[in-house]
Amino acid sequence: MTDPRIPKQTVCVLDDNLDVLQSLQFLLECHGFLVRAFSAAVALLVSINPDDVDCLVIDYKMPHMDGLDVAIRLRQRNVSAPIILVTGYDDEQMTEKATAAGINHVLFKPHLEDSLVRRIRDVIAR
């Protein structure tokens, strides 16, 4: 059971697919995280406070701005929280591109539920 005196860790989730966004939000809330969900990159970038987030989960393929661009902009705004990129595109250069953009980990769809929760806990603990 979660101790109500201990503040929940905040995870921001960005995905333009509302079904996926709601699913990830539900999953993470069930595991005790406080989730701030965003369906547009600009909404996340405008509202984020670098001191009020413990981890970010960002989809790669989105309209207007991909997850790599979002990560670069977050790092430029001094957001130091770990970033996990979620993608269905398993190409050889994705990890290199992600690292260059300031992303800590890349997870591949569609089977990411258990690995996502484990990875978030791991990066926050560091």
C-alpha positions in Angstrom: 0.0 0.0 0.0 1.2 3.5 -0.8 1.9 5.8 2.1 -0.3 8.9 1.6 2.4 11.1 3.4 4.9 10.3 0.6 4.3 12.4 -2.5 3.7 10.5 -5.6 6.3 10.6 -8.4 5.1 12.7 -11.3 5.3 11.3 -14.8 4.4 13.3 -17.9 3.1 11.3 -20.8 2.9 12.6 -24.4 1.1 10.7 -27.1 -1.1 12.0 -29.9 -3.2 8.8 -29.9 -5.8 9.4 -27.2 -6.5 5.7 -26.7 -2.8 5.0 -26.1 -2.5 8.1 -23.9 -5.5 7.0 -21.7 -4.2 3.5 -21.5 -0.7 4.6 -20.4 -2.2 7.0 -17.9 -4.3 4.3 -16.4 -1.4 1.9 -16.3 0.9 4.3 -14.5 -1.7 5.5 -12.1 -2.5 1.9 -11.1 1.2 1.6 -10.3 1.1 4.7 -8.0 2.4 7.4 -10.2 0.8 10.9 -10.5 0.3 11.3 -14.3 0.1 14.4 -16.4 -1.2 13.5 -19.8 -0.6 15.5 -23.0 -1.9 14.8 -26.5 0.1 17.6 -28.2 3.8 18.5 -27.9 3.2 22.2 -27.7 0.9 21.7 -24.7 3.6 19.8 -22.8 6.3 22.3 -23.7 4.2 25.3 -22.6 3.1 23.8 -19.3 6.1 21.9 -18.0 7.9 23.1 -14.9 11.4 21.5 -14.8 11.1 21.0 -11.0 7.7 19.3 -11.0 8.4 16.2 -13.1 10.2 13.0 -12.2 10.1 11.3 -15.6 8.7 11.9 -19.1 7.3 9.3 -21.5 7.2 10.6 -25.0 5.9 8.9 -28.2 8.2 9.2 -31.2 5.8 9.6 -34.1 3.5 12.6 -33.7 2.3 15.3 -36.0 4.1 18.7 -36.1 7.0 17.6 -33.9 8.4 14.1 -33.3 9.6 12.8 -29.9 13.2 13.6 -30.6 12.4 17.2 -31.3 10.4 17.4 -28.1 13.3 16.0 -26.1 15.7 18.5 -27.5 13.4 21.3 -26.6 12.9 20.0 -23.1 16.7 19.8 -22.6 17.1 23.3 -23.9 14.6 24.4 -21.2 16.7 22.7 -18.5 14.4 19.8 -17.9 16.7 17.3 -16.4 14.2 14.6 -15.6 14.8 11.3 -17.4 13.0 10.9 -20.8 11.8 7.6 -22.1 11.0 7.5 -25.8 8.3 5.0 -26.9 8.3 3.9 -30.6 7.1 1.3 -33.0 10.0 2.1 -35.3 12.8 -0.3 -34.5 15.6 1.0 -36.7 19.3 0.7 -35.9 19.9 4.4 -35.6 17.0 5.1 -33.3 19.1 4.6 -30.1 21.8 6.9 -31.4 19.4 9.6 -32.4 17.6 9.3 -29.1 20.9 9.6 -27.1 21.9 12.7 -29.1 18.5 14.3 -28.3 19.0 13.7 -24.5 16.7 10.7 -24.2 17.6 8.2 -21.5 15.9 5.1 -22.9 14.0 3.8 -25.9 11.2 1.3 -25.5 9.6 -0.4 -28.4 5.8 -1.0 -28.9 3.6 -2.9 -28.7 4.7 -4.9 -25.6 5.9 -2.2 -23.2 3.6 -2.3 -20.2 5.8 -4.2 -17.8 9.0 -2.8 -19.2 7.7 0.8 -19.1 6.8 0.6 -15.4 10.2 -1.0 -14.5 12.1 1.5 -16.6 10.4 4.5 -15.0 11.1 3.2 -11.6 14.7 2.5 -12.5 15.4 6.0 -14.0 13.7 7.8 -11.2 15.7 5.8 -8.6 18.9 7.0 -10.2 
